[in-house]
Amino acid sequence: MPLALVFSTLLAGAAEAREYRYSDAHLHYVDFFQESAGMDELLEKMAENNVDHVMFSGIPVAKKWDEDEPKRPRYYAGDDASAYWYSATDVFIADAYKRLPAEQRRRFHPFLSGFNPNDKNADAHIRRMLELDPGLWQGIGEIFTRHDDLTALIHGSAPRADNEALTRVYHLAAEYDLPVMLHSNITSQRERNPLYLSEIETPLRNHPHVRFIWAHAGTSAEIHRHQKKLDFLLPTLERMLGQYPNLYIDLSWTMLRPYLLDADGKPDEDWVHLVSSYPERFMIGSDVVGRFGSLGEYMQGFDRFLDALPEDVAHKVARDNFLAVLPRKVQAELPQ
Protein backbone atom coordinates (compact mmCIF):
# COMPACT_ATOMS: atom_id res chain seq x y z
CA MET A 1 0.00 0.00 0.00
CA PRO A 2 1.45 3.43 -0.91
CA LEU A 3 2.68 5.47 2.07
CA ALA A 4 0.31 8.36 1.31
CA LEU A 5 -2.66 6.01 1.35
CA VAL A 6 -1.50 4.46 4.62
CA PHE A 7 -1.21 7.94 6.15
CA SER A 8 -4.66 9.02 4.96
CA THR A 9 -6.17 5.78 6.27
CA LEU A 10 -4.62 6.37 9.68
CA LEU A 11 -5.94 9.92 9.72
CA ALA A 12 -9.41 8.74 8.81
CA GLY A 13 -9.31 6.15 11.59
CA ALA A 14 -8.20 8.78 14.09
CA ALA A 15 -11.03 11.09 13.06
CA GLU A 16 -13.60 8.33 13.40
CA ALA A 17 -12.35 7.64 16.92
CA ARG A 18 -13.01 11.19 18.08
CA GLU A 19 -15.71 11.74 20.65
CA TYR A 20 -17.09 15.23 21.03
CA ARG A 21 -18.70 17.05 23.88
CA TYR A 22 -20.87 19.93 22.80
CA SER A 23 -22.09 23.36 23.70
CA ASP A 24 -25.37 24.09 21.94
CA ALA A 25 -24.84 27.73 21.05
CA HIS A 26 -28.37 28.26 19.73
CA LEU A 27 -31.33 26.78 21.62
CA HIS A 28 -34.84 28.08 22.22
CA TYR A 29 -36.54 26.67 25.32
CA VAL A 30 -39.98 27.73 24.07
CA ASP A 31 -41.59 27.76 20.65
CA PHE A 32 -43.52 30.47 18.79
CA PHE A 33 -46.50 29.85 21.08
CA GLN A 34 -44.27 30.19 24.17
CA GLU A 35 -44.73 26.49 24.95
CA SER A 36 -42.04 23.93 25.80
CA ALA A 37 -41.59 20.18 26.18
CA GLY A 38 -40.02 21.07 29.51
CA MET A 39 -36.78 20.86 31.39
CA ASP A 40 -36.93 17.12 32.08
CA GLU A 41 -36.86 16.33 28.36
CA LEU A 42 -34.12 18.88 27.71
CA LEU A 43 -31.90 17.52 30.48
CA GLU A 44 -32.50 13.97 29.29
CA LYS A 45 -31.48 14.76 25.72
CA MET A 46 -28.45 16.74 26.86
CA ALA A 47 -27.28 13.75 28.92
CA GLU A 48 -27.87 11.29 26.08
CA ASN A 49 -25.94 13.35 23.54
CA ASN A 50 -22.89 14.75 25.37
CA VAL A 51 -24.28 18.30 25.43
CA ASP A 52 -22.52 19.97 28.36
CA HIS A 53 -23.80 23.53 27.90
CA VAL A 54 -26.66 25.33 26.17
CA MET A 55 -27.42 28.88 25.16
CA PHE A 56 -30.80 29.13 26.93
CA SER A 57 -33.22 31.55 25.29
CA GLY A 58 -36.87 32.20 24.61
CA ILE A 59 -38.54 33.39 21.41
CA PRO A 60 -39.04 37.17 21.20
CA VAL A 61 -42.36 36.92 19.36
CA ALA A 62 -45.59 34.98 19.79
CA LYS A 63 -47.69 33.71 16.89
CA LYS A 64 -51.33 34.78 16.97
CA TRP A 65 -54.21 32.32 16.50
CA ASP A 66 -56.36 34.71 14.57
CA GLU A 67 -60.14 34.88 14.96
CA ASP A 68 -60.51 34.08 11.26
CA GLU A 69 -58.28 31.00 11.31
CA PRO A 70 -60.19 27.72 11.82
CA LYS A 71 -57.16 25.69 12.95
CA ARG A 72 -54.50 26.57 15.51
CA PRO A 73 -51.23 26.99 13.58
CA ARG A 74 -48.24 24.84 14.49
CA TYR A 75 -45.54 27.28 13.36
CA TYR A 76 -45.23 30.97 12.60
CA ALA A 77 -45.55 30.23 8.87
CA GLY A 78 -48.57 27.97 9.33
CA ASP A 79 -51.03 30.64 8.20
CA ASP A 80 -51.24 34.37 7.43
CA ALA A 81 -51.94 35.50 11.00
CA SER A 82 -49.53 37.97 12.54
CA ALA A 83 -46.93 37.61 15.28
CA TYR A 84 -46.21 40.13 18.02
CA TRP A 85 -43.31 41.02 20.31
CA TYR A 86 -43.62 39.08 23.56
CA SER A 87 -41.59 40.18 26.58
CA ALA A 88 -42.88 37.46 28.92
CA THR A 89 -40.66 34.93 27.12
CA ASP A 90 -37.82 36.02 29.40
CA VAL A 91 -39.97 35.39 32.48
CA PHE A 92 -40.34 31.76 31.37
CA ILE A 93 -36.60 31.44 30.82
CA ALA A 94 -35.73 32.94 34.19
CA ASP A 95 -38.27 30.75 35.99
CA ALA A 96 -37.03 27.54 34.32
CA TYR A 97 -33.44 28.46 35.12
CA LYS A 98 -34.18 29.22 38.78
CA ARG A 99 -35.92 25.86 39.22
CA LEU A 100 -32.77 23.99 38.22
CA PRO A 101 -30.60 22.44 40.94
CA ALA A 102 -27.52 24.54 41.59
CA GLU A 103 -25.18 21.96 40.02
CA GLN A 104 -27.16 22.07 36.77
CA ARG A 105 -27.42 25.86 36.46
CA ARG A 106 -23.77 26.21 35.44
CA ARG A 107 -24.64 24.31 32.23
CA PHE A 108 -27.35 26.81 31.22
CA HIS A 109 -26.55 30.26 29.88
CA PRO A 110 -29.68 32.46 29.73
CA PHE A 111 -29.91 35.01 26.93
CA LEU A 112 -32.48 37.80 27.17
CA SER A 113 -34.58 38.31 24.03
CA GLY A 114 -38.05 39.61 24.89
CA PHE A 115 -38.00 43.14 23.49
CA ASN A 116 -38.99 45.03 20.34
CA PRO A 117 -35.80 45.87 18.41
CA ASN A 118 -37.55 48.86 16.81
CA ASP A 119 -38.33 50.44 20.19
CA LYS A 120 -35.80 52.95 21.51
CA ASN A 121 -37.05 52.04 25.00
CA ALA A 122 -35.65 48.51 24.52
CA ASP A 123 -32.38 49.25 26.31
CA ALA A 124 -34.29 50.59 29.32
CA HIS A 125 -36.38 47.42 29.44
CA ILE A 126 -33.27 45.24 29.22
CA ARG A 127 -31.59 47.21 32.00
CA ARG A 128 -34.61 46.66 34.26
CA MET A 129 -34.45 42.92 33.57
CA LEU A 130 -30.72 42.84 34.32
CA GLU A 131 -31.25 44.71 37.59
CA LEU A 132 -34.23 42.53 38.56
CA ASP A 133 -32.06 39.37 38.48
CA PRO A 134 -28.45 40.44 38.92
CA GLY A 135 -26.04 37.95 37.38
CA LEU A 136 -28.71 35.73 35.81
CA TRP A 137 -28.52 36.91 32.19
CA GLN A 138 -25.37 35.99 30.26
CA GLY A 139 -26.20 37.34 26.81
CA ILE A 140 -28.73 39.14 24.62
CA GLY A 141 -30.60 37.41 21.79
CA GLU A 142 -31.51 35.86 19.56
CA ILE A 143 -32.55 39.31 18.30
CA PHE A 144 -34.85 38.99 15.29
CA THR A 145 -34.17 41.61 12.65
CA ARG A 146 -34.53 40.55 9.00
CA HIS A 147 -35.98 37.06 9.32
CA ASP A 148 -37.65 35.73 6.16
CA ASP A 149 -41.45 35.78 6.14
CA LEU A 150 -41.57 36.32 9.89
CA THR A 151 -40.47 39.91 9.34
CA ALA A 152 -43.59 40.60 7.29
CA LEU A 153 -45.87 38.97 9.88
CA ILE A 154 -44.76 41.23 12.74
CA HIS A 155 -46.62 44.52 13.06
CA GLY A 156 -44.56 47.59 12.16
CA SER A 157 -41.51 48.20 10.03
CA ALA A 158 -38.79 45.60 9.49
CA PRO A 159 -36.19 45.77 12.27
CA ARG A 160 -32.65 46.49 11.12
CA ALA A 161 -29.52 45.40 12.95
CA ASP A 162 -28.10 48.92 12.53
CA ASN A 163 -31.06 50.97 13.73
CA GLU A 164 -30.97 53.49 16.58
CA ALA A 165 -32.89 51.30 19.02
CA LEU A 166 -30.40 48.47 18.72
CA THR A 167 -27.46 50.87 18.85
CA ARG A 168 -28.64 51.69 22.37
CA VAL A 169 -28.86 47.97 23.15
CA TYR A 170 -25.30 47.39 21.94
CA HIS A 171 -23.98 50.11 24.24
CA LEU A 172 -25.75 48.37 27.12
CA ALA A 173 -24.29 45.01 26.07
CA ALA A 174 -20.79 46.50 26.20
CA GLU A 175 -21.50 47.98 29.63
CA TYR A 176 -22.54 44.58 31.02
CA ASP A 177 -20.02 42.52 29.00
CA LEU A 178 -22.82 40.55 27.31
CA PRO A 179 -22.50 38.84 23.91
CA VAL A 180 -25.24 39.59 21.38
CA MET A 181 -26.77 37.02 19.02
CA LEU A 182 -28.32 38.59 15.91
CA HIS A 183 -30.53 37.03 13.28
CA SER A 184 -29.96 39.34 10.33
CA ASN A 185 -30.43 37.81 6.89
CA ILE A 186 -27.61 38.66 4.52
CA THR A 187 -30.02 38.92 1.60
CA SER A 188 -33.64 38.41 0.60
CA GLN A 189 -35.14 35.22 -0.76
CA ARG A 190 -34.63 36.38 -4.35
CA GLU A 191 -31.66 38.73 -4.55
CA ARG A 192 -28.42 36.94 -5.44
CA ASN A 193 -26.21 39.50 -3.74
CA PRO A 194 -25.53 40.51 -0.10
CA LEU A 195 -28.44 42.96 -0.11
CA TYR A 196 -28.56 43.57 3.65
CA LEU A 197 -24.89 43.09 4.50
CA SER A 198 -24.33 46.69 5.59
CA GLU A 199 -26.92 46.24 8.35
CA ILE A 200 -24.69 43.73 10.15
CA GLU A 201 -21.37 45.36 9.25
CA THR A 202 -22.30 48.74 10.72
CA PRO A 203 -22.69 47.49 14.32
CA LEU A 204 -19.60 45.31 13.97
CA ARG A 205 -17.61 48.38 12.99
CA ASN A 206 -19.20 50.83 15.43
CA HIS A 207 -19.23 48.57 18.50
CA PRO A 208 -15.82 46.84 18.59
CA HIS A 209 -16.21 45.98 22.29
CA VAL A 210 -19.36 43.92 21.71
CA ARG A 211 -19.04 40.23 20.81
CA PHE A 212 -21.57 39.59 18.05
CA ILE A 213 -22.76 36.06 17.23
CA TRP A 214 -24.24 36.07 13.72
CA ALA A 215 -26.99 33.46 13.66
CA HIS A 216 -26.60 31.09 10.69
CA ALA A 217 -24.12 33.58 9.17
CA GLY A 218 -27.10 35.42 7.71
CA THR A 219 -28.57 32.40 5.92
CA SER A 220 -31.95 30.71 6.32
CA ALA A 221 -33.92 27.74 5.06
CA GLU A 222 -36.20 30.09 3.13
CA ILE A 223 -33.29 31.74 1.33
CA HIS A 224 -31.94 28.32 0.40
CA ARG A 225 -35.35 27.18 -0.79
CA HIS A 226 -35.21 29.87 -3.47
CA GLN A 227 -31.47 30.19 -4.08
CA LYS A 228 -30.04 26.79 -3.04
CA LYS A 229 -26.61 28.17 -2.15
CA LEU A 230 -25.16 31.65 -1.73
CA ASP A 231 -21.89 31.60 -3.65
CA PHE A 232 -20.84 34.93 -2.20
CA LEU A 233 -21.18 33.78 1.43
CA LEU A 234 -17.77 32.19 1.97
CA PRO A 235 -15.63 35.02 0.53
CA THR A 236 -17.79 37.54 2.39
CA LEU A 237 -17.24 35.76 5.70
CA GLU A 238 -13.54 35.40 5.01
CA ARG A 239 -13.24 39.16 4.56
CA MET A 240 -15.41 39.98 7.56
CA LEU A 241 -13.63 37.64 9.96
CA GLY A 242 -10.34 39.27 9.02
CA GLN A 243 -11.80 42.75 9.40
CA TYR A 244 -13.91 42.39 12.57
CA PRO A 245 -12.34 40.55 15.51
CA ASN A 246 -15.66 40.86 17.40
CA LEU A 247 -17.56 38.68 14.86
CA TYR A 248 -18.46 35.10 15.78
CA ILE A 249 -20.38 32.70 13.54
CA ASP A 250 -23.19 30.41 14.68
CA LEU A 251 -23.05 27.34 12.43
CA SER A 252 -26.54 26.12 13.26
CA TRP A 253 -28.54 23.81 11.03
CA THR A 254 -29.04 25.96 7.90
CA MET A 255 -25.25 26.07 7.52
CA LEU A 256 -24.66 22.32 7.51
CA ARG A 257 -25.92 21.93 3.97
CA PRO A 258 -25.21 23.25 1.41
CA TYR A 259 -22.07 24.80 2.93
CA LEU A 260 -20.17 22.64 5.44
CA LEU A 261 -21.09 19.35 3.75
CA ASP A 262 -21.54 18.78 0.03
CA ALA A 263 -24.36 16.84 -1.64
CA ASP A 264 -22.58 13.57 -0.85
CA GLY A 265 -22.14 14.47 2.81
CA LYS A 266 -18.42 15.15 2.48
CA PRO A 267 -16.83 18.14 4.25
CA ASP A 268 -16.29 21.11 1.94
CA GLU A 269 -12.55 21.83 1.78
CA ASP A 270 -12.99 25.59 1.49
CA TRP A 271 -15.13 25.73 4.62
CA VAL A 272 -12.72 23.45 6.47
CA HIS A 273 -9.94 25.89 5.57
CA LEU A 274 -11.97 28.93 6.66
CA VAL A 275 -12.92 27.48 10.05
CA SER A 276 -9.37 26.23 10.60
CA SER A 277 -8.05 29.71 9.80
CA TYR A 278 -10.27 31.26 12.50
CA PRO A 279 -10.37 28.45 15.07
CA GLU A 280 -11.94 30.51 17.87
CA ARG A 281 -14.66 32.26 15.88
CA PHE A 282 -17.11 29.46 15.02
CA MET A 283 -19.60 27.57 17.17
CA ILE A 284 -22.39 25.07 16.51
CA GLY A 285 -26.02 25.02 17.59
CA SER A 286 -29.19 23.02 17.12
CA ASP A 287 -31.67 25.92 16.89
CA VAL A 288 -34.33 23.60 18.33
CA VAL A 289 -37.53 25.41 19.26
CA GLY A 290 -39.37 24.21 22.35
CA ARG A 291 -38.98 20.48 21.57
CA PHE A 292 -35.74 18.61 22.20
CA GLY A 293 -36.08 15.14 20.68
CA SER A 294 -33.89 16.11 17.72
CA LEU A 295 -31.17 17.78 19.80
CA GLY A 296 -28.67 14.97 19.40
CA GLU A 297 -29.38 14.55 15.69
CA TYR A 298 -28.67 18.20 15.02
CA MET A 299 -25.54 18.40 17.15
CA GLN A 300 -24.04 15.12 15.95
CA GLY A 301 -24.88 16.10 12.40
CA PHE A 302 -21.79 18.32 12.53
CA ASP A 303 -19.45 15.45 13.40
CA ARG A 304 -18.39 14.72 9.83
CA PHE A 305 -17.36 18.33 9.40
CA LEU A 306 -15.68 18.45 12.81
CA ASP A 307 -13.72 15.31 11.93
CA ALA A 308 -12.19 17.13 8.95
CA LEU A 309 -10.81 19.89 11.20
CA PRO A 310 -7.60 19.66 13.21
CA GLU A 311 -8.60 17.93 16.43
CA ASP A 312 -7.93 20.88 18.72
CA VAL A 313 -9.97 23.16 16.46
CA ALA A 314 -12.81 20.63 16.29
CA HIS A 315 -13.18 20.55 20.07
CA LYS A 316 -13.16 24.34 20.23
CA VAL A 317 -15.93 24.59 17.63
CA ALA A 318 -17.95 21.78 19.23
CA ARG A 319 -17.82 23.09 22.79
CA ASP A 320 -15.34 25.71 23.93
CA ASN A 321 -15.83 28.66 21.58
CA PHE A 322 -19.35 29.35 22.80
CA LEU A 323 -18.17 29.39 26.41
CA ALA A 324 -15.37 31.80 25.46
CA VAL A 325 -17.81 34.52 24.34
CA LEU A 326 -19.75 34.52 27.62
CA PRO A 327 -19.15 37.30 30.16
CA ARG A 328 -15.71 37.11 31.69
CA LYS A 329 -17.21 36.69 35.16
CA VAL A 330 -19.15 33.63 33.97
CA GLN A 331 -16.06 32.15 32.33
CA ALA A 332 -14.11 32.51 35.55
CA GLU A 333 -16.73 30.46 37.40
CA LEU A 334 -16.96 27.61 34.89
CA PRO A 335 -15.47 24.29 36.03
CA GLN A 336 -12.20 23.49 34.30
NORTAMO-V247241 format. One record per backbone hydrogen bond with DSSP energy under -0.5 kcal/mol. NH is the residue of the N-H (numbers start at 0). CO is the residue of the C=O. Records with the same first field share a line. If there is no record, write none. Layout:
# NORTAMO-V247241
NH=CO + CO
This chain:
# NORTAMO-V247241
5=1
6=2
7=3
8=4
9=5
10=6
11=7
12=8
13=9
14=10
15=11
16=12
17=14
21=49
22=317
23=52
24=22 + 283
26=54
27=287
28=26 + 56
29=56
30=34
33=30
36=289
41=37
42=38
43=39
44=40
45=41
46=42
47=43
48=44
49=46
50=45
51=21 + 49
52=21
53=106
54=23
55=53 + 108
56=26 + 54
57=110
61=83
62=31
63=81
65=63
68=65
69=67
77=74
82=152
83=61
85=59
88=85
89=86
90=87
91=87
92=88
93=89
94=90
95=91
96=92
97=93
98=94
99=96
103=100
104=100
105=101
106=103
107=104
108=53
109=107
110=55
111=138
114=112
116=114
118=115
119=117
121=118
124=120
125=121
126=122
127=123
128=124
129=125
130=126
131=127
132=128
133=130
135=132
136=132
137=109
138=109
139=178
140=111
142=180
143=141
144=142 + 182
146=144
149=146
150=146 + 147
151=147
152=148
153=149 + 150
154=82
162=159
166=162
167=163
168=164
169=165
170=166
171=167
172=168
173=169
174=170
175=171
176=172 + 173
177=172
178=137
179=210
180=139
181=179 + 212
182=142
183=181
184=145
185=217
186=217
192=190
194=192
195=185
196=193
198=195
199=195 + 196
200=196
201=197
202=198
203=199
204=200
205=201
206=202
209=206
211=209 + 245
212=179
213=211 + 247
214=181 + 212
215=249
216=213
217=214
218=215
223=219
224=220
225=221 + 222
226=222
227=223
228=226
230=228
232=229
235=231
236=232
237=233
238=234
239=235
240=236
241=237
242=238
243=239
244=242
246=243
247=211
248=280
249=213 + 247
250=248 + 282
251=249
254=251
255=252
256=252
258=254
259=254
260=255
261=265
264=261
267=259
271=267
272=268
273=269
274=270
275=271
276=272
277=273
278=275
280=277
282=248
283=316
286=25
289=27
294=291
297=293
298=294
299=295
300=296
301=298
302=299
304=301
305=301
306=302
307=303 + 304
308=304 + 305
313=309
314=310
315=311
316=312
317=313
318=314
319=314
320=315
322=318
323=319
324=320 + 321
325=322
326=137
329=326
330=326
331=327
332=328 + 329
333=329 + 330
